[in-house]
């Protein structure tokens, strides 16, 4: 009887073991994060705890493919030893140039019908978790597959609030060019919503309650460049957010919504940054860390490219389409030269309103002044109605390479390619192909009307930045955008700019977005201060900044503001989050490649902000320049000696800012 009971218990244990398939845990190097991977009822899953408290509840893993459903009927067949991985890498076009990565890595292999079919690699850094799938070759005759959907989810605890940007409806917006990641962020929204019906664009920020504090969670993806569609998050009820593929309607209905993959092959990484403070969110480099752990790119090439970064001019936002003519662009070259800037962005319609021969003449003239040209291009071939030219130059290899050969011959430094309007794999491949072809011809690349960059700063040395944000052009179009400019600015260092270089195109010293700087013409009226314009030049990170300043600013803007904009850095050695809250205010410090610190504070609230700014990056007794606003937004600069406490008390008015630098 006892023997029979033991056998029965053993059978039950084996059955349960098959159903629950032994949960496996790994930790971050500091032990604060714990990732647990399991396979209950045949369904792969994971959860994440921070300081012993669950912050990502049990969440699904797996892929649905045309060669098998890898989300159910699975077993956890193998768990590798957890190994410590380390590397160093240098990037000149992100928030911190020199980076050291230490992480713990574990590979979990799942089987179906007795065959290993998928391996999931989890990497745990301090404050960061990332995971990536590898589809395994299980049949020697099956060389490829299509991923129809992904089960990966992020289950947030009850009481979590969100800071996210709704995905735009496909084939809407200007000339049916959406989605383009250009909607507003909202603060502290309840869970359970699904944006405008199409989910939320990456990155997505969550705030979860802990017993005696709060936990911040940033979710995004990286390492996607043509091998997969660009993904987003959709709410599946309550706190459950799941990876979602593009809408079938994107790109005018052309192209598959899934992923075409070889076997074996790997998906992009899913990244999760977790902390009880916003400092770790703002300063995370997980987007590039996981790529550096797996492949190496020439630092020498990156350093060569970095020599072409810097400040630039751009006429369109102030002077509109009419400014794209030879004489005005020549005037802006002269303006850029007087400012000591390195480039000029020539916007849409240049092929018709200036012509190729005169563009070559402008490029030669600019070079003589130390100012190099970026040319705007429409990405479009067949997928939207945007009429701006040049058209049909970037969408096919033969046209693209011919165009880039011509640009190389006349000395064009870079391109700004616009109006993509989709995240399907075929569109992600177009981004990749533009970058690779441009690299062959020594051409830098900026994307607009586009998707979020997904680690491209690491993957493509000639990649500069992407818009993928509701950028400064909207200030030109509407007063409502101007009225909320300061508030919107306070979201970006916490969310969008945290995971990728951002081409915002801001920092104007015009009070009106028109060439006469007058309320008698069209264009929004700026309600933020001149100090705000300077502060956001530091706050927004991108290695090439085409500012919205105009030649008239040399005489109608404060000399102290113009002088600052002549030398503001665009590449940074280090970053330090000081204080803030998304949608309210932000205090952030950056250290330039020359070792100088810039402390930027912006107030997006409806009442003045009084804050004590730590100045421990400066020496006691050191003289620093403090740019500040009075209650009427009249700006000024004064020299201040750093006190023994190494602090500065600032009162930042509504729509104002404070900036402290050497």
C-alpha positions, -999 to +999 in steps of 0.1 A: +000+000+000+028+024+009+047+014-022+016+020-043+011+055-027+048+064-034+044+054-071+012+074-073+029+104-058+058+100-082+035+098-111+017+130-100+051+147-095+061+138-130+028+150-144+030+183-126+067+186-137+055+182-173+028+207-169+048+233-150+082+224-164+104+238-136+106+276-133+142+289-137+155+321-123+184+344-130+194+377-114+211+409-124+247+414-113+236+434-083+209+409-074+181+435-074+164+421-105+152+385-108+139+370-140+119+338-137+112+318-169+086+290-168+064+268-190+031+263-172+004+242-190+027+241-220+029+279-223+063+297-221+063+326-198+085+349-177+082+374-148+105+400-133+109+410-097+127+441-084+140+439-048+119+408-043+086+424-055+070+414-088+070+443-112+063+424-144+038+397-136+037+364-154+038+373-191+036+352-222+065+342-245+064+326-279+059+331-316+031+319-340+047+308-373+035+291-404+055+261-394+041+258-359+025+275-330+053+281-306+031+295-278+015+264-265+021+227-262+057+235-253+082+222-227+112+239-212+138+214-224+171+231-215+184+259-194+220+270-200+244+280-172+241+316-164+272+333-177+286+367-170+292+388-201+311+421-203+321+445-231+331+481-237+319+502-266+321+537-278+293+557-296+295+594-303+259+598-313+240+587-281+237+601-246+270+587-233+300+581-255+319+555-235+300+525-221+308+495-201+284+466-200+282+439-173+253+414-175+242+379-167+230+358-197+209+327-198+195+308-227+162+289-223+154+263-249+118+252-255+107+220-273+075+209-291+067+173-299+101+163-287+121+187-308+138+219-297+121+247-317+129+280-300+156+294-278+150+326-257+181+345-245+176+366-214+202+392-205+200+409-171+219+440-164+215+462-133+181+478-139+177+462-173+163+430-188+163+421-225+152+390-243+155+377-279+141+347-297+161+323-319+140+302-342+158+268-345+160+246-376+141+214-367+138+200-402+166+198-427+142+205-455+126+236-439+149+266-445+125+295-437+093+305-420+069+334-416+062+347-381+025+357-381+024+371-346+043+373-313+029+364-279+055+384-259+037+404-233+043+427-204+018+423-176+018+453-153+006+452-117-027+467-107-025+504-100+001+510-127-002+542-148+011+549-182+031+575-201+027+566-238+022+578-273-008+564-293-001+548-326-015+568-355-042+554-377-027+540-409-030+560-441-042+591-423-026+625-417-008+646-443-011+629-477-019+596-461+017+593-446+008+580-412+018+563-389+049+584-382+052+584-344+040+620-341+013+620-315+014+636-280+024+618-249-001+617-220+009+615-183-004+590-156-031+575-178-050+545-164-043+511-179-069+493-200-069+517-229-055+510-264-046+544-277-067+553-307-074+517-314-039+507-328-019+505-296+011+525-286+044+533-302+077+524-285+091+533-261+064+529-234+068+541-199+049+527-169+048+537-132+038+509-108+031+512-071+055+494-046+049+490-009+066+521+001+077+538-032+071+535-069+087+515-097+093+529-132+093+505-162+104+514-197+096+489-225+110+491-260+127+471-287+161+472-304+182+454-331+155+456-358+167+466-392+149+447-420+148+413-404+115+419-387+086+444-388+087+474-364+065+464-334+044+483-309+024+475-278-014+468-277-034+465-246-052+432-243-072+441-212-063+454-178-025+456-173-017+431-201+003+447-230+014+426-259+038+429-288+018+438-319+028+438-356+019+466-381-016+471-394-025+455-427-035+489-439-001+505-436+019+513-467-014+515-486-020+478-479+012+466-496+034+441-479+030+414-453+024+423-416+045+394-404+082+386-405+099+365-432+128+347-415+155+321-424+161+292-401+178+295-378+174+332-373+169+357-344+143+383-337+149+418-324+154+423-286+126+433-262+140+456-236+127+464-201+143+490-179+132+489-142+140+511-113+126+529-082+139+562-096+138+580-130+176+584-131+180+548-143+153+552-169+168+584-184+204+572-183+198+536-195+219+524-225+202+490-228+192+498-264+228+496-275+243+474-248+227+442-260+239+449-295+275+455-283+274+421-265+267+403-297+286+421-325+314+445-330+315+476-353+346+495-361+352+523-336+376+539-360+349+543-386+325+557-360+352+583-349+357+593-385+320+599-390+317+617-357+340+644-371+311+654-393+286+659-365+277+694-353+253+723-356+234+735-387+209+759-402+175+752-417+153+777-434+120+758-439+105+760-404+108+798-404+105+807-441+084+778-455+086+762-490+093+795-507+127+797-490+139+768-510+156+790-536+192+796-545+195+831-530+178+823-497+198+791-492+230+810-500+220+836-474+215+807-449+250+793-458+264+827-449+243+827-417+256+793-407+292+804-414+288+835-391+274+812-364+304+788-368+280+760-378+289+730-399+259+723-422+227+735-439+197+714-445+181+722-478+145+711-476+118+698-500+114+709-536+151+719-542+152+698-574+125+720-589+131+754-572+169+754-573+178+726-597+207+701-596+233+723-613+227+751-589+227+727-559+262+717-570+270+754-571+256+758-536+275+728-523+308+743-537+300+777-522+291+761-488+323+741-487+343+773-492+326+786-461+330+754-441+293+747-444+282+713-459+247+705-473+221+680-463+194+674-489+158+665-483+143+635-501+108+620-503+112+582-495+080+576-516+076+554-546+042+539-543+028+540-508+014+575-501+003+607-517+030+631-505+038+653-535+070+670-523+100+663-545+125+648-552+103+617-556+113+581-566+150+586-558+152+565-526+127+537-531+147+514-555+184+504-555+192+517-590+177+551-585+191+554-550+227+545-559+227+568-589+215+596-567+241+589-540+268+587-566+259+622-578+258+635-542+292+621-535+306+638-566+294+672-556+302+669-519+268+665-502+273+656-465+240+639-458+203+633-466+170+637-447+145+611-460+109+617-452+073+602-454+077+565-448+044+558-432+046+522-420+065+496-400+061+465-421+091+444-428+094+457-463+096+493-450+121+484-423+142+469-451+140+502-470+155+520-440+183+495-438+190+497-476+191+535-476+216+534-447+238+507-463+239+524-497+245+558-482+274+543-462+291+532-494+291+568-507+301+584-474+266+600-468+250+606-434+213+598-430+185+615-410+150+601-412+117+620-408+080+610-409+094+577-398+097+549-373+116+548-340+153+540-345+160+506-329+197+506-321+207+520-354+233+543-339+253+511-331+244+492-363+250+519-389+280+543-384+265+568-409+231+569-391+225+603-375+190+605-360+153+601-366+123+623-360+098+598-346+083+625-323+059+653-326+087+677-336+092+714-341+075+716-375+042+714-356+051+747-338+051+763-372+017+750-380-004+756-349-006+779-319-019+751-298+014+733-303+033+765-293+011+768-261+020+733-249+057+733-261+072+734-226+051+706-213+058+684-243+095+690-239+095+675-204+083+641-217+110+636-242+141+629-220+122+603-201+107+584-231+115+591-268+150+604-264+159+577-239+162+550-265+174+568-296+188+600-311+161+625-319+159+650-347+136+676-332+147+707-351+139+731-324+157+760-307+145+791-324+150+827-313+122+840-335+091+850-316+071+841-347+075+812-371+078+834-402+106+852-420+096+887-408+094+876-372+061+894-371+025+888-359+013+902-392+022+869-410+013+833-407+030+809-383+027+801-346+038+825-319+064+812-295+054+815-258+085+799-244+115+820-234+149+825-251+165+806-222+141+778-230+155+777-265+190+774-252+180+748-226+164+725-251+194+726-273+211+708-245+181+688-234+173+672-268+200+647-279+210+642-315+245+645-329+235+668-358+212+696-348+196+718-376+183+746-354+153+768-363+172+800-361+172+826-389+196+852-402+175+880-386+184+865-352+219+880-356+203+915-350+169+909-333+178+883-307+198+888-275+236+886-281+241+863-251+216+838-266+231+839-301+266+835-287+255+804-267+240+789-298+272+794-317+290+768-296+264+746-279+277+710-282+257+683-301+277+652-289+281+642-253+305+624-231+281+617-203+246+623-190+233+629-155+196+630-145+190+654-116+153+657-111+119+658-128+087+642-137+074+635-172+049+662-183+059+685-154+096+694-154+131+681-161+166+689-148+193+672-167+230+676-170+253+666-200+290+667-202+305+676-236+333+658-253+356+686-241+346+678-205+324+708-198+291+703-180+258+719-191+228+717-167+194+723-183+161+728-164+128+732-181+094+739-165+063+725-182+039+732-154+013+759-150+030+774-120+066+785-113+091+759-103+115+765-074+143+740-073+177+736-058+201+725-085+231+704-073+264+718-088+287+690-076+300+686-112+317+720-106+344+730-081+338+752-051+346+788-061+344+781-098+327+807-119+297+794-140+273+811-163+237+810-153+211+818-179+177+824-163+143+841-168+124+865-147+086+862-141+080+879-175+103+855-193+129+882-198+161+863-200+196+872-189+230+856-182+252+863-152+284+848-138+279+830-104+305+816-081+298+780-070+291+781-032+305+757-006+273+736-007+277+734-045+240+742-051+220+769-069+185+778-061+165+785-093+130+798-098+119+787-132+087+805-145+060+790-165+073+783-201+108+792-189+141+775-182+174+777-165+208+768-179+241+765-160+274+759-177+311+767-176 
